[in-house]
Amino acid sequence: MSFRTSGNITVATIVMLLAGAQSQQSVTLSSQSLCALTGSTVKIPCKYTSSSSSVRAREWYQVQRSDGEPQDLSKDPQYLGRVSVSTWWNDCTLTMNNMNVSDSGVYNFRFRIWSSEWISASSGITLTVTDLKVTRPNTYRWRTTLNCSSTCTLPNNPTYIWYGNGQPVYNQDTNELHMYDYSGAGSYSCAVRGYEELRSPAVCVGVSTDNWRCWSVTYYSQKICSLIGSSVDLHCYYTYPNNQKVTKSFWFITEQQVGVEPVDVREEEEYEGRVQYRQSSQNDCSMTITHLRESDAHTYRFRFHTDSTAGKYTGHPGVSLSVTDLKITVSDRSSPKDLICSSTCTLPNNPTYIWYRNGQPVYNQNTNGLYVYGSSEDAGSYSCAVRGYELVQQYYISVYGKDSCWSVTYVTQSICALIGSSVDIHGYYTFPDQQPTPQPAWYARLHPQVKELSHADDRVEVFSHRANVNTLRLKHLTESDSAEYLLRFKAPYMIHTDSSAGVSLSVTGLKVNVDSPAVPGSEGQTVTLSCSSTCTLPYNPTYIWYKNGQRVSHCTFVSCSVSAVRDAVSYSCATEGHENLLSPPVYAPRNTRALMVSSGERVEGDSVTLTCSSEANPPVLIYSWFKQRAAADTLLPTGQNYSISNISSQHSGLYYCTAHNQLGQHNSTTTLLDVLYPPRNTRALMVSSGERVEGDSVTLTCSSEANPPVLTYSWFKQRAAADTLLPTGQNYSISSISSQHSGLYYCTAHNQLGQHNSTTTLLDVLYPPRVPSVTDRVSGDSVTLLCYSDSNPISNYSWYKKTGSGVILLGNSTNLTLATGAVGLFFCTAQNQFGSMDSLEYSVPTGNPAGTYAASGVTVVFFLTLIAVCLWMRGRTAAVSSRSEETSAKRDSIPVYDNVSALDMPSDPTNDGIHYSNINFTRCHTQEVSLYSTVQLTMALSQEEETEYARVNFSACKDETHIYSTISRT
């Protein structure tokens, strides 16, 4: 790189030399690294050595470009008009103008002769382009220190210049500025001597935030001269109070009336697609205008607004832009001819000129003058250009000769343009002075056809700003406009341009490419986006990025780093000046849905497949499946489809899927897998727990798992012969239970797919003792009395003897053994927690068994009558404390049974008769009460057994009450 000192440019040379791979064929660069300022000019000295004078090609290129194959810088639209390479002997010095931060990279030179491949330096030179920036490393109450810094080390220990409120601060030539009070408060910036126009952005120091000294716009150059068809950069920087925020900034041409806002130059129709705002630093306000036209000659000013009510400022006086073309004038003398290449304004940087004869460079001619002699080899078509702008503008004139003056050339051989934009294709032509002016026409060649463009097409415009120049403008470009375009003469001169090559137009759209991270769509992960096109867009465009339709301020380059998210998000890109020509968006998955592949019912045992669909660009990389659960969702196998080969009820539930791509992820709504199955796990239960006592109400309920739900519940009571069908319904209720309701119950659940029985449940009805029965067994000189009563739970038994003075307890047992002929009346009592009941009185038989049994029968009749009367009278009195008495008082219809069985009683020949004593009587009562007393002696009954009956009947009323006393011996 070189810096100007006293107006001259010097070259900083670093000692290290990089040699080529071959001793006879080599390239030598002067350094390994260079540091240059934004906006400056840099020279990279270079020498090459060749064993042959026949160098086939030579070029500078940028190493490891993002777009692939190295490209000759002089043909790269990014460097158009900004680079030139020395053509003097073996000199290959590269000169680059108007450096940008994006020019940072590794550069190398290469050449080749006819018999070799490319020969280059073993390693290139690393170029770093930096801005200057003013920082405040420390501030004290009485002193402020400012520092002028850069991102790389500037060579040659440069001298710094400080500016306060736009004026130089004298006696300050280092990169630090110390201020010891507020007398110098205001706006400060810095620059490097020799590059005074390349100032840093200014900062506001030591003044009120509303002070006018903090408002400024500084233009690097106030007058610029540029060539027609080239590009121009208008550099400026601005300052404003630190506590305010810029809300709007723009360049404009025409001042409006007071109170009327000027129009942003980007909104002017004639500038559409040709203006780009560049902001390399916070306070940078540079603008680039491409494809300059003569009509672009104006004074341009920068204006900005802040969030303050009075925060509007315009920088004066602005930048005056002059746009010129090149023109060749020829001396009047016959020979030699003196050709002068001139412009209407002074081009910057003392340009080097290039002359062409019949389209080929005229070597060793680099000034704006050229002598042409009258020889036949000098005759032809001449043009001139400025080095660095070879492809931008040429002017042609015919000198000597006649037939050699026919020619058609173009500014460039290839153009890349965006779909929807407009493009200008310039053609330059020459013809002999003696000939009438030929009529040019534009053609499009789509191999093998060549078709003339019609002026009737609204998208086609042909015009000429000056002689020998014809321009084709194509508007609203589509991909089908990609073709080769040729400027030709119409008959009778077509033969002179029929073989000329044209301009290849490539029409491209923008596309956002997304890198592929290791874990696609992981939330918070950084993802790099790049805005690409199928051809290289000219003039190194500034890129604009949009997130969900809103501009992303921190992304202005071809790539942009973003974070993957879980929510819906989309990104698209455009180029400055073509903000309306956005790329198709890339976006994280959205509209994600989880669906069943087939419709209809899913029955247990079937197979089912769920599929996940989602809209995403780039396409979905991974589908994940989940089953929703209360605690935590269960992760299932990944894949767009999730299949279950043999479903069961445990697979029922809510499922959802997640779609992932590089930009993020999105969950579907849930879908229900409803597996149908017949009833199972059917259970019959009591509704309430605890004991069930006679007279209570009880409810049995049936439960079952089934899908679809159970349609019908059926109830059954289990019996030995055949189960009894009870009423249907999920619940079965009995309002007043009795002992006859005791037993095993079960239910059956039915749905459309089948039925299922429950296990049985026991209804155990508890009740007090019935009237005990007494049986006797005579064995020798003793008689054994047996007492038994029906009750639940089992009763405890006590024996008593009735005497004249009362009752004597004889013992607590089921059996009572007495001596034969014992005198007195005996009875037993059965008792459980629900009540007690006495048996009939019993007297020990003596003498004749038949007479004894007859007497016993009379006694039984007497006592039964007495018991019946007592029971009837007790029903009329107040309720007693025992539950059995309460139950008896409430319901007179409850049967009372007294059964006694003498088990395993041995057969006795003396007692082989069976005697019955039966007493019936009727009383006046509305309900029937039956009392039973039965004594059974289980003995073998032979044909000789004698049976005796004793029966007494009373009838007092219409209703009957039966008291039975039966003694049987079997």
Secondary structure, 3 states (H helix, E strand, C coil): CCCEECCEECCCCCCCCECECCCCCEEEECCCEEEEECCCCEEECEEEECCCCCEEEEEEEEECCCCCCCCCHHHCHHHCCCEEECCCCCECCEEECCCCHHHCEEEEEEEEECCCCCEEECCCEEEEEECCEEEEEEECCCCEEEEEECCCCCCCCCCEEEEECCEEECCCCCCEEEECCHHHCEEEEEEECCECCCCCCCEEECCCCCCHHHCEEEECCCEEEEECCCCEEECEEEECCCCCCEEEEEEECCCCCCCCCCCCHHHCHHHCCCEEEECCCCCECEEEECCCCHHHCCEEEEEEEECCCCCEEECCCCEEEEEECCEEEECCCCCCEEEEEECCCCCCCCCCEEEEECCEEECCCCCCEEEECCCHHHCEEEEEEECCCCCCCCEEEEECCCHHHCEEEECCCEEEEECCCCEEEEEEEECCCCCCCCCEEEEEEECCEEEECCCCCCCEEEECCCCCEEEEEECCCCHHHCEEEEEEECCCCHHHCCCCCCEEEEEECCEEEECCCCCCCCCCCEEEEEEECCCCCCCCCCEEEEECCEECCCCCCCEEEEECECCCCEEEEEECCECCCCCCCEEEEEEEEEEECCCCCEECCCCEEEEEEEEEECCCCEEEEEECCCCCCEEECCCCEEEECCCCHHHCEEEEEEEEECCEEEECCCEEECEEEEEEEEEEEECCCCCEECCCCEEEEEEEEEECCCCEEEEEECCCCCCEEECCCCEEEECCCCHHHCEEEEEEEEECCEEEECCCEEECEEECCCCCEEEEEEECCEEEEEEECCCECCCEEEEEEEECCEEEEEECCCEEEEECCCCCEEEEEEEECCEEEECCCEECCCCCHHHHHHHHHHHHHHHHHHHHHHHHHHCCCCCCCCHHHHHHHHCCCCCECCEEEECCCCCCHHHCEEEEEEEEEECCCCCCCEEEEEEEECCCCCCCCEEEEEEEEEECCCCCEEEEEEEEEC
